[in-house]
Amino acid sequence: MQKLDITKILDKSFEKDYVAEDLSVLFEEKATQYGLSVSQARDLLGIEYKSLTPLLNGTAKQPNLINVLKLADFLDIDLNVLLTSIVSQQTPENTAKLQEARNVSFIGKNFDVERLQKEGLLPKKADSNVIVQKILDFFGFDSMAEYEEFDKRICNVAFSSSKRTFVDKMRRFSINSGFRLFEAIKNPYPYDEKKLIDLLPKIKPYSQDVENGLFTVCQALFSHGVTIIFQRHLPTTQFRGATFFINDKPCIIITDFMKNYATIWRVLMHELYHVIFDEEDIKKEGYHLTGEMQLTLIDEEAPENFASDFFVDNSEFKYIKPHIYSEVMVKAFAKKIKVHPSLIYMKYQVHMATVENKNYWGAFKKQFPNYELAVNRLNPISWKQDNSILEISKALKVIYEIVEP
């Protein structure tokens, strides 16, 4: 059974250099092959002259579906080819209507326009042509068909449903943006898991340097084949981090979902744990998201404990916990164990919430530096800028110079 691909039909028919099949000639040839005159063939098909002629020469304003199917069967031609020929010969007015309908279908299926407009990525009060072009420019694609092939390629079980909610659309947009950016960056350095494991202990002290620490670590990871990008959190996406394997190399997205300096460091280590221990599962699923919702079957408790203990282990926490309200002691101890004090306070907040069922999330606010200082040099992906992903990738390639912690 022939499968219709409306996207390809419309995109192909709108190509300037596309040459349509001459259906009138094909009809005459097929009638002759069957030993029929054109009028006999028409009568046997049950298609009136006034309906068949416009269908064959492409002037039919609203081609009858039954007649189109009859013609495809008679001509023994692929229905996609027949429809492409018919559509390509439509009047400019009809072509515009078809393109608009195609745009609306593409936008509605894939994007939450209202939220993307609020973020500043899409212009407000724009028609479908402008919105589609803006999206294609952002991703660096020439056509909607090209975007949809890309989207289909990275689709996995987390978004297998044909009906996407608004949350799914925003999350999908965020993930697609990251995936496209990782492919554009194309980290040239080899990935070696053993070398990554050897690098991990060197990361911890860099948390003390608010303005340059994260930047330096990300550069070093890049030189080990691990690409990190920082992405502004989009409404409803609800994930702090994401891990991919693209061309067998780890790629990590860190977002500002919690807008917290200590959280960003913990997310980095959380995702690196997934890189080392969950590679096969992530490759099978396509990617893994870390957030408020359990989005996959991959264990989250182990990486969360690893990220927590990496900066402040249980024996260290047991020592400092009774002195948590002594800023002097916390700072001195943080210096001793070579971490930023905020990571000690974060450990305390998490402990109180998960172990003692007490809410301390609003405490110690002054002890957490502005996370913007940490990510500023990483050229964060903001949805308000007018750059394309391909332009962002060029900037990040310049940023990721080789630095060893």
N, C-alpha and C positions, 0 to 999 in steps of 0.2 A: 504493500500500500504506500502510495506516495505521501511523504510528509511535507506539509507546507511550511515554508520558512518565510513568514511575512517580512521580517526584518531584512533579509537578504534580497527579497523580491523588490522591495521599495528602494533600498540603497543601490542595488544594481541598476534599476530602471532610471534612477536619478543621475547616474554617471554621465558626464558630458560626452564621453567617447563610446558610449554603449550603442551598438548597432542592433536594432530589433530584427527579429525574424520576419520575413515577408510572408505573412499568413495567407494572403491571397494566392501567391504562387504555390505554397505548400498545399493548400486546399485543392487547387487544380491538379497538382501532381498526384495527390493521394486519390482523387476521383478517377483519374486516368488509370492509375494502378489497379483500381477495383473495377475497371471497365464501365465507369459511369460518367455521365456528363455532369457539369457543375450543378445544373438545375435538378437533375435526378438525385444527386447526392444531398442537395439541400432539402428536397422533398422527403427523402428517406429519413433524414435527421429530424424532420419536423420543425425546421427553423425557417421562418419567413425571410424573404429576400431583404426586406427593410430592416430586419434585425441582424442578419448574417453579414451584410456588406459593411456596416459600421464596425462590427466586431472584428472583421478581417483587416480593415484599413486603419483601425485604431481611433475612429471618430465617435465610438459609442460613449455617450456621457455616463450612463449607468448600466454597464454590461449585465445582462441577465445571468445569474449564477448557473442555472440549469443549462443554458445555451453554451456557456463557457466549458462546463463539464462534458457536454456532448461533443464539442469541438475538440477538446483535448483527447478524448477517446478516439474520435474519428481520425485525427491527425497522428495518433500514436506518439504524442509528444509529452514530455514531462510537464506536469501542470505548473511547476514553478517557472519553467522556461516560457510557457504560454502566457501566464499572468504577467511576467516581467515585460514581455513584448507588448502586451495590451496596455499596461500601465505607462510604459515609456512613451507611448504615442498619445497620451491624454492631453487635453488642452492645458495651458498654463494655469487656468482657474481650477480645474480638477486636480492637477498635480499639487497645487498649493494646499488644497483641502486634504489630500492624501498625506502630504508631508506634515501638516498640522496634527492630523489624527495620529500619525506615527509618533510625533513628538510627545503628544499627551500620553500615549500608551507607554512610551519609554520612561518618561518622567514619573508617571504615577506608579509604575512597577518598581522603580529602583530608588527613588529619592523622596525625602520629606522636605519638600520645597519651603514650606513655611518656616521650619526650624533653621534650614540652611540660609534663608533670607535674614533671619534674626541674627545669625552669626556673622553676616556680612559677606558670605561667599557668593551668594546669588543676589542680583539686583531685584529690588521690589518693583512691582507693577510692570514686569517685563513679559513679553509674549513668549510662546513656547520656543520659537526659533532662537531667541536670545539666551534663554535658560539652557537649552541643549548645547549651544555653542560654548557657553561659559563652562559647562561641565566638561565637554570634550577638550577645551583648551587647558583646563586645570589638570586633567589626567594625561594630556598629551596624545590624544587619539584623534584620528581623522574622521571617524564615523561612529554612529551608534552601534552598528554591527561589530565593530572592532572592540568597543567597550564591553559589549555583552559577551563576546568570546572570552575576553579577559575575566569578566565576572564569573562566567561559567567554569573557567579553569580553576579558580581558587575556591569555588563553592564546596562546603563540606557539611557534615551532619548537623552542625549547629544551625545552619540556615537551609535545610533541605526542603522546607515547606514552600510550596508555590505561592502561598499567601503570606506576605511579609507585613508585620506590624510596623508602626512608626518607629518603635524602638529598634527593631531589626534593621530597618532602612538606615537609621543613623549609625548604628553599630557597624553595619556593612560598609557604609561610606567611609567610616574611620579606618576600618581594616583594609579596604581596598586602596585607600590613599597610602597607608603604610606599605602594603605589599608592592604597589606600583613604585614607590620611592625606593624600596630596597632593591628592586630589579634595576632601577635606573642608576643607583649608586654602584651596584655591581662590585662589591668589595673584592679587590684583586689579591688579597693575602690569603694564604692557605689556613685552614682551620685544623687545629690539632687539639683534641680534648685533653691530653696529658699536659700540654703547655698551658691550657686555660686553667686547669686545676693548680698547676704550679704558680700561676699568676694570682689566684684568689687571695692568699694571705697578705699580699702586698697592697690590696685595695683598701683595707680597713682604715689606715691612718689618714687617707685622703679625705675622709669625711670631715676632718677638722678644718679643712680649707674650704670655707663656704663659697667663695667666688671662683676658685680654680680647680678644686678637687674633683668634682664630677666630670668636668671637662677633660681633665688629664686622664682620668680612668677610662673614659669613653674613647679617647684617642688610642690608649694602650690596647684596649679590647679590639678596636678596629684593626690594629696591626697584628692581632692574633686571629683574624678572620671573623670576629664577632661585631656586627654592626648595631649600634644603638641610635635610635632617634627619639626625640622628645616631642610629644604631640599635645596640643591643647585639647583638653577634654571636651567632647561635644555633648550637649544635653541628651539625656536618656541612655547614653551608651554604657555607662556604669561599669567601666573596667579601668583598673589602675595600670595594668601592664599586659603585654601580649608577646608571645614567643612564636617564631616561625623558623622553618628551615628552608632556605631558598638556595637552590644549587648546592645543597648539602652543607650550607654555612648558616650558623645561627644568626637570627635577626630579632631584635627586641624593640618593642615600643614601650616607652614610659610616658604616662599621662599625668596631668596635674589634677586628677580626679579629687584627691583629698586636699590639694593645695598646701602641702606640708613638707618641710625640708627633710625631716627624718623618714617620712613615708617614702619619699623618692629613693633614698638609699636602700631602704628595706625592699622596695619593689625591684630594684636592680638585682639584689642578691637572690630574691625569690625567683626571678626569671632565669638567672644563671643556674640555679638549682635545676629548673626544668630543662635547661639546655643539656646539662650533664647527665641527668637521670631519666629524663622522659623523651629522649630524642625519637625513638621509634613510634611511640604513641602520638607525638605531635606531628610527625610526618604522615601518619595514617589519617589523622583528623584534618590536617591542613594547617592548623595553628591552634594555639591555646590562649584563652583569655583568663586573666586573673582579676576578679572584682567582687562586688557584693553578692552576685549570684553565682551559684555553682553551674558553670556553663558546659562542662565536659565531665567525663568520668575520671579524669586524671586527679590523683590525690593532691589536695591543697594543704593539708596539715603539715606534712613533712617539709615542704619548701618554706612554709610560714615559720616553722620552728627553726629551720636552718638560718633564715634571714635574721630572726630575732637573736639567736645565740651567736651568730657570726660577729655581731657588734658588741653585745653584752651577754656573756654566758651566765648560766644559772648561779654559779658560785660567786661571780662578780656582782650579780644583782642582789643576791642574798646579803652581801656585805653592805651595799650602798642603800638598800631599801629603807632601813631605819633612819637614814640621814637625808632622805629625799627632799626635805624642806630646808636643808642647809645648802644654799647656793654655792658657798665657798667649798664645802666638802665635795659636792657633786662635780664642780668644775675641776677640782684637784684630782679627783678619781678618774674623771674622763680623760684628763691629760695623761694620767698614769697608764690607762689601758688603751690610749691612742684612738679615742673616738670623740666625736662632737657631743657635748652634754645633752643635746636634744634627743639623741638616741637612747640615753639612759632614761630620760623622762618618758619617751615613747614606750620603752619596755615596761615602765611602771604603769602607764595608762592601760596598756594591753593586759597586763597581769591583773589589775584591779577589775577590769571589765570581764575577763574570761574566767578568773579564778575566784575572786571575791564578790563578783556581781555588783560592782560599784562603778558609778560613772565619774571618771576624772578627766574626761576628754576636754573639758573647758579649763583645766588647771594648767599652770606653768606656761601660759601663752607667751610670756616675755622671753622664755628660754628657747623658743623656736625661731631661728632666723628666717628672713624672707626667702622662700624657695626660688623666687624669680632671680635672685643673685646667682644661684647655682646653675640655672639652666640658660641664663642669658647668652653665654658664649656658644651654646650649642645650636644657635639659630632655630629656636622652637618653631614648629609648624603651627602657624596661626591661621585661622580660617578667615581672617579679615584682610589678609594681604592679597595682592592682585597677581602674585607669582603663580607659575605653573609648577607642577611636581618636578618636571624636568629642570627648571631653573633652580628649584630648591636643592635638587640633587647635586647640581654643579657647585652650589655654595657649600654644601656639606663635604664634598670631596676636598675642597680647599681647607676646610676646618680640620678634617681628620689627618693632620700631620702625624708622623710617627714619634711617639713619646713612650718611654718605658717607665712605669712606676718604680 
